[in-house]
Amino acid sequence: MEVDRRAKPSKTALGAKKGSGKGYSEDPLSAFLWLVLFSTLMFTVPFLVFFIVKWSLLEYLAVEGFENNCWSALGAVVAVNFIIYLYVLKAFREQEKELKKD
Protein backbone atom coordinates (compact mmCIF):
# COMPACT_ATOMS: atom_id res chain seq x y z
CA MET A 1 0.00 0.00 0.00
CA GLU A 2 1.32 3.41 -0.97
CA VAL A 3 1.10 6.36 1.43
CA ASP A 4 0.41 9.86 0.13
CA ARG A 5 3.26 12.01 1.47
CA ARG A 6 2.34 15.24 -0.25
CA ALA A 7 1.95 18.18 2.09
CA LYS A 8 -1.64 19.11 2.66
CA PRO A 9 -2.37 22.85 2.57
CA SER A 10 -2.97 24.26 6.03
CA LYS A 11 -5.60 26.82 6.92
CA THR A 12 -4.89 30.47 7.50
CA ALA A 13 -6.48 32.53 10.25
CA LEU A 14 -9.29 33.56 7.92
CA GLY A 15 -10.29 30.02 7.10
CA ALA A 16 -8.88 29.89 3.57
CA LYS A 17 -6.53 27.15 2.53
CA LYS A 18 -3.00 28.24 1.80
CA GLY A 19 -2.23 28.08 -1.83
CA SER A 20 -5.86 28.15 -2.88
CA GLY A 21 -5.66 31.77 -4.00
CA LYS A 22 -9.10 32.52 -2.55
CA GLY A 23 -9.87 34.18 0.76
CA TYR A 24 -13.56 33.33 0.92
CA SER A 25 -15.92 31.22 -1.11
CA GLU A 26 -18.22 34.22 -1.58
CA ASP A 27 -18.25 35.10 -5.25
CA PRO A 28 -16.89 38.51 -6.30
CA LEU A 29 -20.25 39.77 -7.54
CA SER A 30 -21.91 39.11 -4.19
CA ALA A 31 -19.06 40.80 -2.32
CA PHE A 32 -19.28 43.80 -4.66
CA LEU A 33 -23.05 44.09 -4.20
CA TRP A 34 -22.68 44.01 -0.41
CA LEU A 35 -20.04 46.73 -0.67
CA VAL A 36 -22.33 48.86 -2.85
CA LEU A 37 -25.22 48.36 -0.41
CA PHE A 38 -23.23 49.39 2.65
CA SER A 39 -21.61 52.30 0.80
CA THR A 40 -25.03 53.56 -0.24
CA LEU A 41 -26.29 53.22 3.32
CA MET A 42 -23.24 55.09 4.63
CA PHE A 43 -23.98 57.96 2.25
CA THR A 44 -27.76 58.25 2.50
CA VAL A 45 -28.84 57.21 6.00
CA PRO A 46 -26.85 59.87 7.93
CA PHE A 47 -28.33 62.63 5.75
CA LEU A 48 -31.83 61.26 6.27
CA VAL A 49 -31.33 60.97 10.02
CA PHE A 50 -29.86 64.46 10.23
CA PHE A 51 -32.78 66.13 8.47
CA ILE A 52 -35.46 63.98 10.14
CA VAL A 53 -34.08 64.78 13.61
CA LYS A 54 -33.68 68.45 12.67
CA TRP A 55 -37.26 68.67 11.42
CA SER A 56 -38.66 66.70 14.39
CA LEU A 57 -36.90 68.86 16.97
CA LEU A 58 -38.04 72.03 15.26
CA GLU A 59 -41.61 70.89 14.62
CA TYR A 60 -42.47 69.06 17.84
CA LEU A 61 -40.13 70.46 20.51
CA ALA A 62 -39.44 73.95 19.10
CA VAL A 63 -35.69 73.47 19.45
CA GLU A 64 -33.85 75.89 17.19
CA GLY A 65 -30.36 77.04 16.33
CA PHE A 66 -27.17 75.49 17.62
CA GLU A 67 -28.85 72.95 19.89
CA ASN A 68 -30.97 71.65 17.01
CA ASN A 69 -27.88 71.24 14.83
CA CYS A 70 -25.96 69.47 17.59
CA TRP A 71 -28.68 66.88 18.20
CA SER A 72 -29.12 66.37 14.46
CA ALA A 73 -25.39 65.83 13.97
CA LEU A 74 -25.30 63.43 16.92
CA GLY A 75 -28.13 61.42 15.33
CA ALA A 76 -26.20 61.24 12.05
CA VAL A 77 -23.04 60.07 13.84
CA VAL A 78 -25.00 57.37 15.67
CA ALA A 79 -26.46 56.25 12.33
CA VAL A 80 -22.98 55.97 10.78
CA ASN A 81 -21.71 53.96 13.73
CA PHE A 82 -24.70 51.63 13.53
CA ILE A 83 -24.06 50.98 9.82
CA ILE A 84 -20.39 50.24 10.55
CA TYR A 85 -21.52 47.85 13.29
CA LEU A 86 -23.79 46.04 10.82
CA TYR A 87 -20.95 45.78 8.30
CA VAL A 88 -18.56 44.30 10.88
CA LEU A 89 -21.28 41.93 12.11
CA LYS A 90 -21.82 40.67 8.57
CA ALA A 91 -18.07 40.13 8.15
CA PHE A 92 -17.84 38.10 11.36
CA ARG A 93 -20.83 35.98 10.40
CA GLU A 94 -19.29 35.35 6.97
CA GLN A 95 -16.08 34.23 8.65
CA GLU A 96 -18.01 31.89 10.97
CA LYS A 97 -19.73 30.32 7.95
CA GLU A 98 -16.35 29.67 6.36
CA LEU A 99 -14.96 28.09 9.51
CA LYS A 100 -18.02 25.83 9.88
CA LYS A 101 -17.69 24.69 6.25
CA ASP A 102 -14.13 23.50 6.77
N, C-alpha and C positions, 0 to 999 in steps of 0.2 A: 504494500500500500504506500502510495506517495503522499507526502505531507506538503501542503502549500505553505511556503516560507516567505511569500511576498509580504511586505509590510502593509498592514491595513491602515488607511488614512484615519487619523485621530480627529476628534472634534475640537473645534475652537470654542471660545467662551460664548460665542453667539449661536452655537448650535449647528453651524455649517461644517461640513467635512473639509479638512484641509485638502487642497488640490482640486476641489470640485469647481472652483471658480465662481460659485454662487454663494451669496450670503444667506438669502432666504428663498423659499420656494415660491413666494408671492411673485406673480408675473409683473413685468415692468409697467404694463398698462394700468394694472390695479394700483400699484404704488404711486404712479403719476396722478391717477384720478383722486386718490386720497390726499395727495399733496395739494392738488388744485382745490379740493373741497376745504381743507383746513386753511389754505391761503386766502380763499374767498371769505371764509368766516372771520379770519383775523382782520380783514380789511373792512367788512361791512358791519359786523355786529357791534364793535365799539362805537361807531358813528350812530347807529340806531339807538343804542343804550344812552349815549350822551344826549341826543336830542329828545328822547322819550323822557328821561329823568328831568331834563331842563324844562320841558313843557309841563310835566306833571307838577314839579315844584312851583312853577309860576302859576299854573291854573288852579291847583287845589290848595296849596299852602301859602300862596302869595310871597314866595321867597324870590327876591330879585338880586341882581348885581353879582358881586364877588362870591357870596355864599352859594348862590345858585350855580355858578360856574364851577366852584370847587366840588360840590356834591355830584354834579354831572360828570366831571373829569374822574372823580373817584369811581363812579359807576362804570365808566368806560375802561378804567384800569382793571377793575375786578372782572369785567367781561373778558379782557385779553388774557388775564391769568387763568380764568376758567377754561378758555379754549386751549391754552398751552397744556393745562392739566389733562384735558381730554385727549390731546395728541400724544402725550407721554403715556397715558393709560392704554391707548390703542397699541403703542409700540411694545409695551410690556406684555400685553395679551398676545400679540403676534409672536413674541419671543417664547412665551409659554407654550403656544401651539407647536412651534418648531421643536422644542425640547420634548414634548409629549410624543411627537411623531417618531423621533429617533429613539 
